[in-house]
Amino acid sequence: MITIQPFSETRDGQAVYTVKLKNKSGMEAHFLTYGAILQRLIVPTGASTTDVVLGYEDLESYEDDNYFIGQLVGRNANRIENAQVTLEGKKVQLSANEGNNQLHGGFESFGKKVWSVTDLGDAVLFTYTSPDGEEGFPGNLEVKFYVKLEDDNTLAMRYEATTDKETIVNLTRHEYFNMDAASGNNIKNHSLQIHAGHYLPKTESNVPSGELRPVADSPLDLRNPVKLENVIAAMEGGFDHNFVLNENRDDAPAAQLIAPDGKLKMYVYCTQPGIQFYSANGITDFKGKHGEIPGNCPGLCLEPQHFPDTPNHEHFPTTVLKPSQRYEHDIRYTFSYE
């Protein structure tokens, strides 16, 4: 079942709608047309339900938010060093919104735009056209974001994009997951598994050095489920690292998140080569729709994407999109409760 209803207006007067999808099992996904934000993700947990993502009740809080909570991130997820890329042999200067770097597409990226929405009957289509030169990126980029809630408790999402000039495209989701937020607890008692044998070490500029380093014998070895409290404590500043996935297919899980009680589990599937794990160490005493979560690490992000700063590393899988090509990627969140 799909319902689309008025939600609010932006400060500049644009109408924003809430888009609710519900399956036969009682799972619900509530999106906003502002930023294609996932405001609620409600999953069945026995006789009750659990909302597993952080968010806000009101639009004003999303407009003021600086943590990319629940957003569709684009044109480029993560960081680009010195906010510069080379396209068709020419240097292109992008907007720099994190020191000298660009982060998550710039100052007013896709998560701050109002998207159009269409009810397709069994799915929903969000669309946004990013104009030529937005945040410095060349080309008019037509973006389509398909969402479907399947009866096996899977939220299935698909990106498509086309351009009229050579440009950079690397889209991701930026949900903050917490399966125990209603109790006011952070994510340190969750367990996490990421199917990656390598990660990308970072420079002082917080971008990849270009090396692919094995996770073995380090706190970044999450190849088996690990209680987060243990590994976060071993990482100065926590996690904000990109992992090189062993497989990038939509039928092999990239990651698994397990609730503190061990019963509720989420599996992340994706077709991108990497996944960014962010433990939100720098977010403290977060206040949102669940109330306040004291301390840090109120939620965690698992962001399927191409590697950070890809345009400046020729050996990374490319993020260049040409007019003759179509960008296509899938992400799925599947839940089970035992």
N, C-alpha and C positions, 0 to 999 in steps of 0.2 A: 504494500500500500504506500502511495506517495501523496503527500499533501504539501502545497506551497501556499504560504500565508504571509501577509505583511508583518515585518518585525519592528522596524524603526526607520529613521532617516539619519544620514550622515550630517555632520555639521554644515556641509555645504548644500544640503537639501536633496541628496540622492536617496531614493527609496531603496531599502534593503529588505529582503525577504528571508524567511526561514523555510528550509526545505527538509521535510521529514520523511525518511524511508523506514518502513517497518516490515519485518518478515513474519512467516507463520510461526516461528519459534519464540517471538516476542522480543527479538533484538531490534534496536532502533539506532539510526544514525541521523543526527540533526546538523545540517549544514546551514551556513549563512551565505547569501550572495555577496557579502562583503568579504573579500579575500578568499572566497571558497573555503571559509573556515569551518572546521569540524567542531561544533560547539559541544555536542554530546555524543558519546558512543556507549549505548546502554546494552549490556549483554546479560543473558539469563544466567543466574547462579543459583541453581536449585529452585526453591520456592520464591526467590526474590530476584532482583536485578541489580547490577552494578554499573555505574557510569565510570569508565576507565580513563577518561581524558580530562585534563585540566581545562578551565575556561572561565568565562565571565557570563553574568546574566544580561548585561546591558551593552549596547553598541559603543557607548562612549569609552568604556574600558578597553575595548578592542582598538579603538582609534588611538588611544593613548599608549597602548601596549608596545614595549620595545623588545619583547622576547620572542616574537614571531609565533605566538601561541596559536596552534591549530591551523596555521596558514598553508596555502599552496605557495611555495617559494619559487620565484623566477625573476628575470630570465635565467639567472645562473645561481644555483645553490652554492653555498659556502664562499670561500675567499678567492679573489684574484689579486695577485701581488701587484702593488703599485697601480691597481685599477687600469691595467693596460693589456691589450691583446693585439695580435697581428692577424689581419684578415686580408686576403688577396694581396699579400706583400706589403701592406701598409699598417703602421701603428694606429691603433684606435684607443682613444682615451675615454674611459668610463667614469662614472661618478664614484668618488671615494668617500664612503660613509663610515669607515672604520680606520682612522688614521690615514695611511697612504693606500690602504687596500679597499677593495669593494667587497662587501659582505652581503650575501643573499639577494643580490640584484639591485642594491642601491637604496636610496633614501625612501622612496615611495614605490616599492616593488609590488609584485602581483598580490601580495597579502594585504595591501592597502587599497586595492581597486575594487570597484563594484562590478561584478560579473553578471552577464545575462544567464537566464536559466530556462530550460525547456524540459517538460515532462514527456518522456518517451514511452510511457506506459509501464515498462518493466525496469526502467533505468532513468537517470537524470543526466542531462547534458549542461555543463557550465561552459560559457564561451567568453573570451576576452581578446581584444585586438590591441596588441602593444604597438604603438606608433613608431615609425622610423625615428631613431635618435633618442628614444626614451632611456634615461639613465646612461646615455652614450652608445647604446647598442644600435647598430645599423639594421635596417630592414623593418617593414611592417610584418609583425609576427602574429599569425592567427593561431590561437590556442584553444583546444577543445579538451575538456576534462569530463570523462564519463564516470558515473558512479552507479553501482548496482549492489543491492543487499540480497545475498543469496540465502537460501533456506538452511544451509549447513552452518550458519552463523559466520559467514565471510563477508567482509566489506571489500568489494572488488572495485578497483579504480584504474582508469586508463588515461594516459596523456597522448594527445596528438598535436603536432604543431607544423606549420608551413611558413615559409618566409619568401619575400620577393628580393632579398639581398642576402649575400653570405653573412651569417651572424653566428652567435654563440647561444646554445640552448642546453640547459641542465636543470630540470625541474625536480622538486622533491616535495614531500609532505613534512610538516613540522609539528605534529602532535606531541604533547607532553603526556606520557602515559603514567598513570598511578592507579593500581588496582585496589588500593586501600585508602584513597583520599578522603572518603566519607568519614573515616575514623580519625582524620587529622594527622595521619602518619606519612612520613616521606617514603622514598623508594628504596631505602637501604636494606630493608628486609625482603625485597624481591630477589629472585635469582634470574640470571641472564645467561643465554648461550648465543654466541655468534659464530656461524660456520665460516671462519676465516683463518687461514694459516699465516697471513701476513697483514701488516698494517703500514701506514705511511708516517714515518717520523717527520717532525716539524722543525722548522728553523725558528730563529728569534722573531721573525715576522709572522709567525703562526700559520705558515703555508708549508706544504710538503717540500722536503729537500730533494725529492725525486727518487729516493731509495725505497724499495719494498723490503721491509725487515720482518723476519720471522717473529711470531708472537711467543714462541716457545721460551720458557724460563723467564717470563716477565708477567707483570700484573695484567697485561693485555691478552693473555692466553685465556680466552673465553670459549674455547672449543667444546668444553663441557659446561653444564650449568654451574654457575658460581654465585654464591651469595654476594650481593653488591657491597654490603658493608665492609667486607674483607678487602676487596680489590680497590674500592674508592679510597680507603684509608692509605693504601700503598701508592697512590698517585697524587703527587703534589698538584693541587688545583683540580683534581678529579679528571674526568674523561671529557675530551672534546676531540676525538680521534677518528680518522677514517680507516675502516677495515677493508681489505681486499678480499672479496668473497670467493670462496672456493668454486662456487657455481652461481650463475646468474640466470636461472630459469624460473618460470612461474609455477613449476611443480616440485621444486626443492626448496625447503625453508632456508632463508638467509639468517633468521634469528628466532629465538624463542624466549619469551618473558613469562615468568612464573610468579604468581601472587604469593604473599607470605604464607597463606594456609596450604599452598601446594596444590589446590584444587582447580583454580582458574588459570588457564594458560592461553597465551597469544602466540601465534606463529606469523612471522612476517615473510612474505614471498615477494620477489621482485625480479626484474630483468636488467637492472643496472649493475655495473661491475663493483660498486662499493656501497658501504653503509656507514654513516656517521653516527657514532654513539656519543651523546652529550648527556652528562650526569647532572647538569644544572647546579654545580657547586656554588656558582656565583649568585644564584637567586635565593634570597632569604626571606623568611616569614611571608610567604606568598599568600595573598588574599584573593579568592575567586569564588566561584559558585559553590564550592564545597566548604566555604569558610576559610579560616586561616590554617596553614600548615607550618608549624613553627620550625625554625632552623633552616638549613639549606637542603638542596636536592629534593624539591617538592614533586618533581616528575622527571622523567627521562625521555630523550628523543632518540628514535631510531630512524634515520633519514636515508632511505635508498637514493643513491645518486651516482653520477660520475665523480671522479676524484677531484678534490679541491685544486684550484689553480691549474686545471688541465690545459688551458690554452698556452701555458708557458712551459709545458713538458711534452716534447714530441713523442715520447714513448708511452704516454698515457693514452687510453682509448679516447678518441677525439670527441669534442663537443661542438664541432663546427657543423652547422646546418646550411646547406646550399639550396637555392630555389628549386632545384630539380629533385630534392629529397623530402621525405616526411619523417619527422621525429615521432617515434612511437615507443612507449614504455608502459609497463604494468606494475602495480603494487596491490597486494592483497593482505588484509588482516583477517586471520581465521582464529576463532575462539572455541575452546572446549572447557567443560566443567565436569570434574569427576569427584 
